[in-house]
Amino acid sequence: MVKDFSHLLSEEAKARKPSPLKSAFKYYGKDDIVFLGGGLPLADYFPWEKIVAYSPEPPFEDGIGAQPSITGKTTISEVHKHKVEEFDIPLARSLQYGHTQGNPELVDFLKEHTKTIHNVPYEEWDLCLTVGNTQSWEACLRSFCNPGESIFVEEYTFSSAIETARSLGINFVPVKMDAFGIIPSSFAEVLENWDKSKPLPKLLYTICTGQNPTGSSLNVERRKAIYDLACKYDFIIVEDEPYYFLQMTEYKEGAPEEVIPTPTHEEFLNGLVKSFISMDVEGRALRLDSFSKVLAPGTRVGWIIGQSALLERFVRLHEVSIQAPSGFSQSIVQALLGRWGQSGYIDWLIALRKEYSIKRDFTIKCLEKNMPREVVEWTPPIAGMFFTVVLDAAKHPEFATKYNKDPYQVENAVYEKGLEDGCLMIPGSWFEAPNREKTDSTTFFFRGTYAAVPLETLGVGLERFAKAVRSEFGL
């Protein structure tokens, strides 16, 4: 029998806790459960149908320098080969060590993309590739925070982002939100009344467009107000923006169903909310971007944008950690983007916007049709993959007796009833930031996604969850 060596683990390793979200994934793929719990884009939205690789076959009689082969007899030179263009990243280079910042071809494409979308208002900016936004966020924490220090976070936020910081010994100062994101006046009050004997947090971590889990999006006025607070109180804004290009038009209840128009490139770009990086004149915003929600999560390619001096520190960190994102992924992604060009990539983003607009509209209409409005309310999201339904536990007939006036107990009962009726949505309490101020509110919410399943299945799931709510509330 092996010995227990847990006493030799680092404090960081000991501190890691399992995510409650992982417990929900045991229901993923079950035929009797409509899984609306995870932000999983449909495979239909991945822009690759097949990836082919040719490699040499044994025995290697001619040495390892022999041509790759498709069969033991036919060499790759005897079949049609895709023309290699100057914007491609050769595998011989992308599979080699080097280019911690990212292969120049892909970095150059993303820099041009950044100029088009964000037009960073200072010259000394740069970007470096990462292995997606979770790794980007860890790099931010390791570059700015020491154990025992604190960060500002939204009062409900992505649980993996919390766990990343918690295991590094970092504390949390939650910032109040409403249906439209961080409330600047509440944030200002926290900063104005800060205990001067304690150091002010260095970072604000915000998922500001299509927020996970609430689906909220900060408008430009709130972003400007938050940016002004960052300048006044000297902290860094880390905008985690994987859902930025999943922005949609505003949903209007009761409006007749219309064909969603396809905007021109100019209309699409002008309709995007201004990012923090686009209004940052001091170099205090760090933007975390990713292909996970617009191409495919499995690419594991993201990037950080910020002032050059800070980006240099990230590159030094990556040299001794990730080294670089996958060379295979970089070559495949750049081959696609190089052939599309900047214009073609925007065409793809516009088409993706239409798909998510259709699914958002369908979701809200299902809620309007099925949910009991006497106990449930919702705010249609204008971006992202997520929607929330807010329930009032005080309207439960057994709130005071069976559940002891505890909204969390009612929340859990609805979750269990939803599973019983064949639909999984995630309880909002699973996303509560540590140290979130408890209030007398009796409301709670569930997070759902319209991204993970086809429309027909989505409709079935929402009907089942509405049935569970009605049943649990005795309606």
C-alpha positions in Angstrom: 0.0 0.0 0.0 1.3 3.5 -0.9 2.1 6.0 1.9 0.1 9.2 2.4 2.4 12.1 1.4 -0.3 14.8 1.6 1.7 16.4 4.5 4.4 17.2 1.9 2.1 19.1 -0.4 2.5 22.8 -0.8 0.1 25.2 0.8 -1.1 26.0 -2.7 -1.9 22.4 -3.5 -3.6 21.8 -0.2 -5.8 24.9 -0.7 -7.3 23.7 -4.0 -11.0 22.8 -3.8 -13.2 21.0 -6.3 -15.6 23.2 -8.3 -19.3 22.5 -7.6 -19.8 22.9 -11.4 -17.8 19.7 -11.9 -20.4 17.8 -9.9 -23.1 18.9 -12.4 -21.2 17.5 -15.3 -21.9 13.9 -14.3 -25.4 14.6 -15.8 -23.9 15.8 -19.1 -24.8 13.5 -22.0 -27.5 11.6 -20.2 -30.5 11.0 -22.4 -33.1 11.9 -19.8 -31.5 15.3 -18.8 -31.4 18.4 -21.0 -28.1 19.9 -19.9 -28.3 23.7 -19.8 -25.6 24.0 -17.2 -22.3 24.6 -19.1 -21.1 27.3 -21.5 -20.3 24.7 -24.2 -20.6 26.0 -27.8 -22.2 23.6 -30.2 -19.8 21.7 -32.4 -21.8 23.0 -35.3 -20.2 26.4 -34.7 -16.6 25.1 -35.0 -15.1 26.2 -38.3 -13.2 22.9 -38.9 -14.8 19.8 -40.3 -11.7 17.6 -40.5 -8.1 17.9 -39.6 -5.6 15.6 -41.4 -2.0 15.0 -40.5 0.4 12.9 -42.4 3.3 11.1 -40.7 5.9 8.5 -41.6 5.1 4.8 -41.0 7.4 2.1 -39.6 9.7 0.5 -40.4 11.8 3.5 -41.0 14.1 1.9 -43.6 15.2 5.2 -45.1 15.7 6.9 -41.7 13.6 9.4 -40.0 14.1 12.0 -42.7 11.8 10.0 -45.1 8.7 11.7 -46.5 5.5 11.4 -44.5 3.2 8.9 -46.0 -0.5 8.3 -46.3 -0.1 4.5 -46.7 3.0 2.4 -46.7 3.3 2.8 -50.4 2.0 6.3 -51.3 4.0 9.3 -50.2 2.5 12.7 -49.5 4.2 14.1 -52.6 2.1 11.9 -54.8 -1.2 13.3 -53.5 -2.8 16.8 -53.7 -1.3 19.1 -51.1 -2.8 22.3 -49.8 -0.9 25.2 -51.2 1.3 26.8 -48.5 0.9 30.5 -48.3 3.2 33.2 -46.9 0.8 33.8 -44.0 1.0 30.1 -42.9 3.1 29.0 -39.9 5.2 26.1 -41.1 4.9 23.1 -38.8 8.7 22.7 -38.7 8.8 26.1 -36.9 5.5 25.9 -34.9 6.5 22.5 -33.4 9.9 23.8 -32.4 10.8 25.6 -29.2 10.8 29.4 -29.5 8.4 32.3 -29.9 7.1 32.4 -26.3 5.1 35.5 -27.3 3.5 33.5 -30.1 4.4 32.8 -33.7 4.8 36.2 -35.5 2.2 35.4 -38.2 -0.6 34.9 -35.6 0.6 37.7 -33.4 0.6 40.1 -36.4 -3.0 39.0 -37.3 -4.2 39.6 -33.8 -2.5 43.0 -33.6 -4.2 44.1 -36.8 -7.5 42.7 -35.4 -6.9 44.7 -32.1 -6.3 47.9 -34.0 -9.6 47.4 -36.0 -11.7 46.5 -33.0 -10.2 48.4 -30.1 -7.9 51.1 -31.5 -5.8 51.2 -28.3 -5.3 54.9 -27.6 -1.6 54.8 -26.8 1.4 53.5 -28.9 3.2 51.4 -26.3 0.9 48.4 -26.3 1.6 44.8 -27.2 0.0 41.3 -26.9 1.2 37.8 -26.1 -0.4 34.5 -26.7 -1.7 32.3 -23.9 -3.4 28.9 -23.4 -6.8 30.5 -23.0 -8.3 33.0 -20.6 -8.1 30.8 -17.4 -4.3 30.6 -17.9 -4.2 34.3 -18.8 -5.9 35.1 -15.5 -3.5 32.9 -13.5 -0.7 34.8 -15.2 -2.2 38.1 -14.1 -2.4 36.9 -10.5 1.1 35.6 -10.4 2.4 38.8 -12.0 0.6 41.2 -9.6 -0.5 39.6 -6.4 1.3 38.2 -3.4 -0.2 35.7 -0.9 -2.4 37.6 1.6 -3.3 40.4 -0.8 -6.8 41.1 -2.1 -8.5 41.6 -5.4 -11.8 43.2 -6.4 -14.3 40.8 -8.1 -17.9 40.9 -9.1 -20.1 39.5 -6.3 -21.1 36.6 -8.6 -18.4 35.4 -10.9 -16.8 32.4 -12.7 -16.0 29.9 -10.1 -12.8 28.7 -11.7 -11.5 32.3 -11.6 -12.2 32.4 -7.9 -10.5 29.0 -7.3 -7.4 30.1 -9.3 -7.0 33.1 -6.9 -8.0 31.3 -3.7 -5.3 28.6 -4.0 -2.7 31.3 -4.5 -3.6 32.7 -1.1 -5.4 35.8 -2.5 -8.5 37.3 -0.7 -11.6 38.8 -2.3 -13.5 42.0 -2.1 -16.8 41.5 -3.9 -18.4 44.5 -5.8 -22.2 44.7 -5.9 -24.0 44.1 -9.2 -27.5 44.4 -10.7 -29.0 43.1 -13.9 -26.6 45.3 -15.9 -23.3 44.4 -14.1 -21.2 46.3 -11.6 -22.9 49.2 -9.9 -20.3 52.1 -10.1 -21.8 54.0 -7.2 -21.6 51.0 -4.9 -18.0 50.4 -6.0 -17.2 54.0 -5.4 -18.6 53.8 -1.9 -16.4 50.8 -1.1 -13.3 52.7 -2.3 -14.2 55.9 -0.5 -14.7 54.1 2.8 -11.6 51.8 2.4 -9.7 51.1 5.7 -6.5 53.0 5.1 -4.6 50.7 7.4 -5.1 47.9 4.7 -3.5 48.0 1.3 -5.9 48.6 -1.6 -6.4 45.7 -4.0 -4.3 46.0 -7.1 -6.7 44.3 -9.5 -10.4 44.4 -10.5 -11.4 41.2 -12.2 -14.5 41.7 -14.4 -16.3 39.6 -17.0 -17.9 42.7 -18.4 -19.7 41.5 -21.6 -22.2 38.6 -21.4 -21.0 38.1 -17.8 -20.6 34.6 -16.4 -22.9 33.7 -14.6 -25.4 36.5 -14.7 -25.4 37.3 -18.5 -25.2 41.0 -17.7 -23.2 43.5 -19.8 -21.7 46.8 -18.7 -22.7 49.7 -20.9 -20.2 52.3 -21.9 -21.3 54.8 -19.2 -20.6 52.3 -16.4 -17.3 51.3 -18.0 -16.2 54.9 -18.1 -17.2 55.4 -14.4 -15.3 52.3 -13.4 -12.3 53.3 -15.4 -12.3 56.7 -13.7 -12.3 54.9 -10.3 -9.3 52.8 -11.4 -7.4 56.0 -12.3 -8.4 57.7 -9.1 -7.5 54.8 -6.8 -4.7 53.3 -8.9 -5.7 49.7 -9.6 -5.5 47.5 -12.8 -8.6 46.5 -14.6 -8.5 42.9 -15.9 -11.3 42.6 -18.5 -11.9 38.9 -19.1 -13.8 39.0 -22.5 -14.3 35.6 -24.1 -18.0 36.5 -24.9 -17.2 40.0 -26.4 -18.2 39.1 -29.9 -21.4 37.4 -28.9 -23.1 40.8 -28.6 -26.7 40.9 -29.8 -29.4 43.5 -30.3 -31.7 44.4 -27.5 -34.6 42.0 -27.0 -38.0 43.7 -27.1 -40.8 41.8 -25.4 -44.0 41.5 -27.5 -42.3 42.7 -30.7 -43.3 40.6 -33.7 -40.7 37.9 -34.7 -38.5 39.3 -37.4 -35.7 38.0 -39.6 -32.5 39.1 -37.9 -30.7 41.4 -40.4 -27.1 41.0 -41.3 -25.2 44.2 -40.5 -22.4 45.6 -42.6 -18.9 45.5 -41.2 -19.2 49.1 -40.3 -22.5 48.6 -38.5 -21.2 45.6 -36.7 -18.1 47.3 -35.5 -19.9 50.5 -34.5 -22.4 48.4 -32.5 -19.8 46.8 -30.3 -19.6 48.3 -26.8 -16.4 50.1 -26.1 -13.9 47.9 -24.3 -11.8 49.1 -21.3 -8.6 48.8 -23.4 -10.2 51.1 -26.0 -10.7 53.9 -23.4 -7.5 53.3 -21.5 -5.0 56.2 -21.8 -2.8 55.2 -18.8 -2.1 51.6 -19.7 -3.9 50.2 -16.7 -6.3 47.9 -18.5 -5.3 44.3 -19.3 -7.6 42.6 -21.8 -7.9 38.8 -21.8 -9.1 37.5 -25.2 -9.7 34.0 -26.5 -10.8 31.9 -29.5 -12.7 29.5 -27.2 -16.2 30.9 -27.7 -15.8 32.1 -31.3 -13.8 29.3 -32.9 -13.5 26.3 -30.6 -12.5 25.8 -26.9 -10.1 23.0 -27.8 -7.8 25.4 -29.7 -6.5 26.5 -26.3 -5.3 29.7 -27.8 -5.9 33.1 -26.1 -4.0 36.3 -25.8 -3.4 39.2 -23.4 -3.4 42.8 -24.6 -1.8 45.6 -22.5 1.0 48.0 -22.2 4.4 46.7 -23.5 6.2 46.9 -20.2 3.6 44.7 -18.4 3.4 42.3 -21.4 7.2 41.8 -21.1 6.6 40.4 -17.6 4.0 37.9 -18.9 6.5 36.7 -21.5 9.1 36.1 -18.8 6.6 34.1 -16.8 5.5 32.1 -19.8 9.1 31.2 -20.5 9.2 29.1 -17.3 5.6 27.9 -17.3 3.6 27.3 -20.5 6.6 28.2 -22.8 4.0 28.8 -25.6 0.6 27.7 -26.8 0.4 24.5 -28.8 2.3 24.7 -32.1 -0.3 22.5 -33.7 -3.0 24.9 -32.7 -1.2 28.0 -33.8 -0.6 26.6 -37.2 -4.2 25.4 -37.6 -5.7 28.6 -36.4 -3.4 30.9 -38.4 -4.1 28.8 -41.6 -7.8 29.5 -41.1 -7.5 33.2 -40.3 -4.8 33.8 -43.0 -7.2 32.4 -45.6 -10.2 34.3 -44.3 -8.3 37.6 -43.7 -9.5 40.3 -41.4 -12.6 40.8 -43.4 -13.5 37.1 -43.5 -13.0 36.8 -39.8 -15.4 39.7 -39.2 -17.9 37.9 -41.6 -17.6 34.8 -39.3 -18.2 36.9 -36.2 -21.3 38.5 -37.7 -22.7 35.1 -38.7 -22.0 33.9 -35.1 -23.8 36.9 -33.7 -26.9 35.9 -35.8 -26.8 32.4 -34.5 -26.7 33.5 -30.9 -29.3 36.2 -31.4 -31.7 33.5 -32.8 -31.1 31.3 -29.7 -31.4 34.1 -27.2 -34.7 35.2 -28.8 -36.0 31.7 -28.7 -35.0 31.3 -25.1 -36.8 34.4 -23.9 -39.9 33.5 -25.8 -39.9 30.1 -24.1 -39.5 31.8 -20.7 -42.4 34.1 -21.6 -44.6 31.2 -22.6 -43.7 28.8 -19.8 -42.4 30.5 -16.6 -44.8 31.5 -13.8 -44.3 35.3 -13.7 -45.7 35.5 -10.2 -42.5 34.0 -8.8 -40.0 34.3 -11.7 -38.4 37.3 -13.5 -35.6 37.7 -16.0 -33.6 40.3 -18.0 -32.9 39.3 -21.6 -29.1 39.3 -22.1 -27.6 41.4 -24.8 -24.4 39.4 -25.1 -22.9 36.0 -24.2 -24.1 32.5 -23.8 -26.0 32.8 -20.5 -29.4 33.8 -19.2 -30.7 33.9 -15.6 -34.1 33.3 -14.1 -34.6 35.0 -10.7 -37.0 33.4 -8.2 -38.4 34.8 -5.0 -38.2 32.2 -2.2 -40.6 34.3 0.0 -43.4 33.4 -2.4 -42.9 29.7 -1.7 -45.8 28.4 0.4 -43.5 26.6 2.8 -40.8 29.2 2.9 -41.2 29.9 6.6 -42.1 26.3 7.7 -40.3 23.7 5.7 -37.4 25.9 4.7 -36.9 28.1 7.8 -36.9 31.3 5.7 -33.7 30.2 4.0 -33.6 31.0 0.3 -30.7 28.6 -0.2 -32.8 25.7 0.8 -35.5 26.7 -1.7 -32.8 27.1 -4.4 -31.6 23.6 -3.7 -35.1 22.2 -3.8 -35.7 23.8 -7.2 -32.4 22.4 -8.4 -33.3 18.9 -7.3 -36.8 19.1 -8.7 -35.4 20.3 -12.1 -33.2 17.2 -12.2 -36.1 15.1 -11.4 -38.1 16.6 -14.2 -35.2 16.3 -16.7 -33.5 19.7 -16.9 -30.3 20.9 -15.3 -29.6 24.6 -14.7 -27.0 25.8 -12.3 -27.9 27.5 -8.9 -26.6 31.0 -8.7 -25.2 30.4 -5.2 -22.5 28.2 -6.8 -21.0 31.5 -8.2 -21.0 33.6 -5.1 -17.7 35.3 -4.5 -16.1 34.7 -1.1 -16.9 37.4 1.4 -20.0 38.5 -0.5 -22.1 40.6 1.9 -25.2 38.7 3.0 -28.5 40.7 2.6 -32.1 40.2 3.7 -33.0 39.5 0.1 -35.2 36.4 -0.5 -34.4 36.1 -4.2 -32.0 33.7 -5.8 -31.2 32.8 -9.5 -30.4 30.0 -11.8 -27.9 30.2 -14.7 -28.8 28.6 -18.0 -27.2 28.6 -21.4 -28.7 28.6 -24.8 -25.4 27.7 -26.4 -25.0 24.0 -25.6 -28.0 22.3 -27.3 -30.1 22.7 -30.5 -33.2 24.8 -30.4 -35.6 21.9 -30.2 -33.8 20.4 -27.2 -33.5 23.9 -25.6 -37.3 24.3 -25.8 -37.9 21.0 -24.1 -35.4 21.8 -21.4 -36.9 25.2 -20.6 -40.4 23.7 -20.5 -39.2 21.0 -18.1 -37.6 23.6 -15.8 -40.7 25.8 -15.8 -42.7 22.7 -14.8 -40.3 22.1 -11.9 -40.6 25.6 -10.7 -44.4 25.5 -10.8 -44.4 22.2 -9.0 -42.1 23.3 -6.3 -44.0 26.5 -5.7 -47.3 24.8 -5.8 -48.6 26.6 -8.8 
